[in-house]
Amino acid sequence: MLLIEDLQVELAGQVILKHIDLEIKWGETHVLFGPNGSGKTSLLMTIMGYPQYKVIGGRILFKGVDITYMPINERARLGIGMSYQRPPTIHGLRIRDIVGICARREVPVEDLARRVDFEEFLDRDVNAGFSGGEIKRSELLQLLAQNPDLMLFDEPESGVDLENIALVGNTIAELLQKELEPTLLKSRLRMMRERTKMGLIITHTGYILDYVEVDKGQVLYDGVLSCSTNPREILRCIGEMGYEECVRCTIDRN
Ligand SMILES: Nc1ncnc2c1ncn2[C@@H]1O[C@H](COP(=O)(O)OP(=O)(O)OP(=O)(O)O)[C@@H](O)[C@H]1O
């Protein structure tokens, strides 16, 4: 389980996350909405452990361990992984090498790559000249190799064409154990109980909701997390009234 309590974070001298409380239980996936610059990426980067995001208050617990000041590599080993919005290009490191590094064990690289239609990229340098959609598939391949328990997705649909969006959406559903249909042998309830993977997905468009069964939606507005409810309801509210009106219920309550 991921538990964030009263988290406050500073970046470049500015407080960008204010008193964040968030709980993602085993098997749950949440989506995060919010206007540009509201702090969504910062929240994911803080959970992943990037040191420039300075925690000035509160704490982050993962699997019962206080990871608030734990280095990134240790968080990754504990089971946290992230798909970045704009990951760096790494010259001299091929996709097949980074897949091996992410996996930290023997994995069938070609088979994994086939799942995201990425076999022909295996010998190219990481993200070198990749299109927006190719970067997303590269990120998914690395997560498939790492197979973490908590996955953070920063705008996985952005830059992906309409044909590939199904591939991206279905792969995320698979990673988060959200793709399984009930069968005669396994009821829906039993399937839900058996899920262990946790996810937090940033989306502006909500396309991902067509592929991944999401448990909860949240809105981050000016560094404050609010409106924890049905994600489609949030999307409708933002579409009709805008972010400011959508979060007003929470602002008024405070
Ligand atoms: N290195 C930095 N120095 C100063 N300010 C920064 C730095 N990086 C990010 N910020 C600022 O922090 C704020 C939050 O940025 P963040 O990327 O978390 O927003 P976001 O909600 O993910 O936005 P978007 O939807 O546009 O991706 C923004 O105002 C941004 O300009």
The ligand as an ORCA input file, in Angstrom:
! r2SCAN-3c Opt
* xyz 0 1
  N      13.277     23.065    -12.180
  C      12.260     23.876    -11.896
  N      12.482     25.123    -11.415
  C      11.457     25.940    -11.098
  N      10.154     25.593    -11.220
  C       9.894     24.378    -11.708
  C      10.919     23.452    -12.069
  N      10.337     22.323    -12.513
  C       9.000     22.530    -12.427
  N       8.736     23.748    -11.956
  C       7.405     24.356    -11.742
  O       6.669     23.578    -10.815
  C       5.271     23.674    -11.114
  C       4.649     22.294    -11.156
  O       5.139     21.613    -12.300
  P       4.639     20.160    -12.690
  O       5.489     19.684    -13.836
  O       4.609     19.313    -11.482
  O       3.154     20.449    -13.198
  P       2.094     19.491    -13.907
  O       0.827     19.605    -13.128
  O       2.657     18.123    -14.096
  O       1.918     20.224    -15.317
  P       1.593     19.661    -16.809
  O       0.142     19.235    -16.823
  O       1.804     20.876    -17.670
  O       2.559     18.567    -17.122
  C       5.184     24.423    -12.447
  O       4.811     25.757    -12.205
  C       6.577     24.349    -12.999
  O       6.929     25.447    -13.834
*
